[in-house]
Amino acid sequence: MELVVSRAERLAELNADLSRSNEELDAFAYVASHDLKEPLRGIHKYAHQLLEDATVLNDEHRRKLEALLRLTIRMDALLDSLLHFSRVGRTALELEATDLDEVVKEAVEMVAGRTTAATVDLRQPRPLPATICDRVRIREVYVNLIANALKYNDHPRKRVEVGHIPPGEDAARPNCPPGAEAHTIYYVRDDGIGIAERHCEQVFLMFRRLHGRDDYGGGSGAGLTIVKKLVERHRGQVWLDSVVGLGTTVYFTLPAGETVTA
Amino acid sequence: MSERGALSILVLEDSDEDFDTVQQAARRAALPHRIARALTGEACLEMLNADPRGPALPRLVLLDLNTPGMDGRDALWEIRSDARWMTVPVIVLSTSANPRDVTLCYAGGANAYHVKPLRYTEHLEILQAVFAYWLGAVAPAAPTDRGTTP
């Protein structure tokens, strides 16, 4: 009995340590990226001025200075992603009753604009359930997932399916982590290029890109990392199922709101 | 009353590069104003307190938020809690795009908040727009003798 208690205490201690170190990491990421921006602005400025003002530049000098400018712009984008990521981890959730269909509609508009019919085949098999979640953050999840579905897709008209699987329903739940089937599972499915199995874990890592820096519209490689963090803030899990050449489905759960309803 | 003091801009900025950008923007806008620079919040308040050129306030204060010593946030509170400085336009220019910083500054009485962009040309454009608006378009508060009016 005593052994059980002390192990429970130890576990609680470890959990407290873990959440503290996560908070410190978020704060660190915030301060570091913020403070790195100032010198970066200085570097960008001098490269810009050299390019504008110097009268004796040859082509190679010019090329190198232009590369320097591009690199500062890229680093600035990476720092923005890092700042955003740390903010996602630190700000409190605002849970509220949310119409997810409305959220998805807004997300699609934010990603693809209003004229989508010609290039996007959006499918919603049935209305999404009423949910309690942080509306703005879950919209960001959908924005990221729908943006990826359209971005990593070579078809002229890209198919995106947004749906859900209620708990207890007889449906395939590929790669579903243990316990997640007890919750409503939300998904975004595409008919895009797919992700090789060996990369399925890596895509959730910060700044991890599977393609060249400027392929598939560039991007910082932070999108899925931020999705994972947002879902985890709702005590959910995110995973994917993909076949190269056929498409990808990203699944996630949002238990935080379900506990509130219960 | 001295008119010279009325034609000044006070800049709290610890980065040499960013201060140089302010000066560059002022040159491009052909501003006649004297530009005074403070590196810390304390120095900024001292300069407001003891401008040797006359009793009038600067026409514009530009505040960076993250400076050594007293930072721009605290300098903003001090400026806004002193009746003599209540009417001076204070514009925040910061690297931070954190909504909390933005809200905090507006709540503290900043007239505008700008995030300093990475791109030099955009940075210059923002400053020139600030100058054009606050030194050109708006009607300034009537000059008053410092210390005699609340």
Interface residues (C-beta under 8 A of the other chain):
Chain A: Y30 H34 D35 K37 E38 L40 R41 G42 H44 K45 Y46 H48 Q49 T72 I73 D76 D80 L83 R87
Chain B: S15 E17 D18 T21 N66 T95 S96 A97 N98 K116 L118 R119 Y120 T121 H123
